[in-house]
Amino acid sequence: MSSEKIYRCLVAIGSNLGDRDAYVKVAIAELEGISSFFMISNLYETAPVGTLGEQGKYLNLVALLVTTLDPDALIDYLLDIEAKNQRVRGEINAARTLDLDILYVYGFSSKTEKLILPHPRMAERAFVIAPLLDVDPVLAFSISPKLADSIVRREKAIGREVADGVVFLGQHLQ
């Protein structure tokens, strides 16, 4: 029996610059490669939030993974994936080829300069709660009951808006 600690994590995946489909596929493959269990939400197209100028829409989804990487190592891994995929950091809420955020690590919290968990704004963001409902509806309802209820009440049909600015696209990219 292995004594290696495992972590069950939720990671948000987003892209609104360049070949969004390709960047999302790369992120999924990279995360799947470090996971003993891997599940992804449906895919959503969402309007940018908090941007200063015109930007394209995001592709968003949430991955549930089980990994031996502790949260600090996982955030480093995510930053490396972003960098390898031309993510440029600078202006807050700027368009990005790839945006990877740890949303939640079950049974773990952190409040360091490097990592705050649970993610401090996930409960306010429909583009997080909609895909989170696909992989962990209990958590979605516990952190944002009104928003989760509002999303669930809207019919999920391809191309339909499930929340303001969040459109259901269906199953993830093939």
C-alpha positions in Angstrom: 0.0 0.0 0.0 1.3 3.4 -1.0 1.8 6.1 1.7 1.7 8.8 -0.9 -0.9 11.5 -0.1 -3.5 12.1 -2.8 -5.5 15.3 -3.4 -8.9 15.6 -5.0 -8.9 18.9 -6.9 -11.1 21.1 -9.0 -9.4 23.1 -11.7 -11.0 25.7 -14.0 -9.8 25.7 -17.6 -10.4 28.7 -19.8 -9.3 30.2 -23.1 -10.3 33.2 -25.1 -7.3 34.0 -27.4 -6.0 32.1 -30.4 -7.1 28.6 -31.1 -9.3 28.2 -28.0 -10.2 24.5 -28.8 -6.5 23.5 -29.1 -5.5 25.3 -25.9 -8.3 23.6 -24.0 -7.4 20.2 -25.4 -3.8 20.6 -24.4 -4.8 21.6 -20.8 -7.1 18.5 -20.6 -4.4 16.2 -21.8 -1.8 17.7 -19.4 -4.1 17.4 -16.4 -5.2 13.9 -17.3 -1.6 12.9 -17.4 -1.1 13.7 -13.7 -4.4 12.2 -12.5 -5.4 8.8 -11.2 -9.0 9.8 -11.7 -10.1 12.5 -14.2 -13.5 13.9 -15.0 -14.4 17.1 -17.0 -17.6 19.1 -17.2 -19.5 20.0 -20.3 -18.1 22.9 -22.3 -19.4 26.5 -21.9 -18.8 29.7 -23.9 -18.8 32.7 -21.7 -18.5 36.4 -21.9 -15.4 38.0 -20.4 -15.8 39.3 -16.9 -14.1 42.4 -15.6 -12.2 43.3 -18.8 -11.1 46.7 -19.7 -11.4 46.4 -23.5 -13.0 44.3 -26.2 -12.2 40.6 -25.9 -13.4 37.4 -27.4 -15.6 34.9 -25.6 -14.0 32.2 -23.4 -14.3 28.5 -23.6 -14.7 27.3 -20.0 -14.9 24.0 -18.2 -14.0 22.5 -14.9 -11.9 19.4 -14.3 -12.1 17.1 -11.3 -8.9 15.3 -10.8 -7.1 13.1 -8.2 -3.4 13.6 -8.1 -0.4 13.1 -5.8 0.8 16.7 -6.5 0.2 18.8 -3.5 -1.6 22.2 -4.1 1.6 24.2 -4.2 3.2 21.8 -6.7 -0.1 21.7 -8.7 -0.2 25.5 -9.0 3.4 25.5 -10.3 2.4 22.8 -12.8 -0.6 24.8 -14.0 1.6 28.0 -14.4 4.1 25.9 -16.4 1.3 24.6 -18.7 0.1 28.2 -19.2 3.6 29.4 -20.0 4.2 26.6 -22.5 1.0 27.7 -24.3 1.9 31.4 -24.7 0.0 32.7 -21.7 1.3 36.3 -21.1 0.8 37.6 -17.7 0.6 41.4 -17.2 -2.7 43.3 -17.2 -5.3 41.9 -14.9 -8.2 40.2 -16.8 -6.4 40.5 -20.1 -7.2 38.0 -22.9 -5.3 34.8 -22.6 -4.5 31.7 -24.5 -5.0 29.6 -21.4 -6.2 30.2 -17.9 -5.9 27.5 -15.3 -7.0 28.0 -11.8 -7.2 25.7 -8.8 -10.8 26.3 -7.5 -10.9 23.8 -4.7 -8.9 21.1 -3.0 -11.1 18.8 -0.9 -10.1 18.9 2.8 -7.5 21.6 2.2 -7.4 25.4 2.5 -4.6 27.9 1.9 -4.2 31.6 2.3 -0.7 32.4 1.1 0.7 34.9 -1.3 1.1 32.0 -3.8 -2.3 30.3 -3.4 -5.7 31.0 -1.8 -8.0 28.1 -1.5 -10.9 27.8 -1.9 -10.7 30.2 -4.8 -12.0 33.5 -3.3 -14.3 34.5 -6.2 -15.6 31.2 -7.5 -19.0 31.5 -5.8 -19.7 34.7 -7.7 -18.9 33.5 -11.1 -21.5 31.8 -13.3 -18.7 30.6 -15.7 -17.4 28.5 -12.8 -20.6 27.4 -11.1 -22.2 26.2 -14.4 -19.5 23.6 -15.2 -19.0 22.9 -11.5 -22.6 21.7 -11.4 -21.6 19.0 -14.0 -18.8 17.5 -11.8 -19.9 18.2 -8.2 -23.4 19.6 -7.9 -23.4 19.3 -4.1 -20.3 21.6 -3.8 -21.8 24.0 -6.4 -25.0 24.3 -4.3 -23.1 24.6 -1.0 -20.9 27.5 -2.2 -23.4 29.4 -4.3 -27.0 28.1 -3.8 -28.8 31.0 -5.5 -26.6 31.0 -8.6 -26.6 27.2 -8.8 -30.4 27.1 -8.5 -30.7 29.8 -11.2 -28.5 27.8 -13.6 -30.2 24.5 -13.0 -33.7 26.1 -13.6 -32.6 27.1 -17.1 -33.0 24.4 -19.7 -29.6 23.0 -20.8 -29.8 22.7 -24.6 -26.9 23.3 -27.0 -26.6 27.0 -27.6 -28.8 28.0 -24.8 -27.8 30.5 -22.1 -27.7 28.9 -18.7 -26.7 32.1 -16.9 -26.1 35.7 -17.9 -23.3 35.4 -20.5 -22.8 31.7 -20.1 -23.9 29.5 -23.0 -24.0 25.7 -22.8 -22.0 24.1 -25.7 -22.4 20.5 -24.7 -19.8 17.8 -24.2 -16.2 18.7 -24.2 -14.1 18.9 -27.3 -13.3 15.6 -29.0 
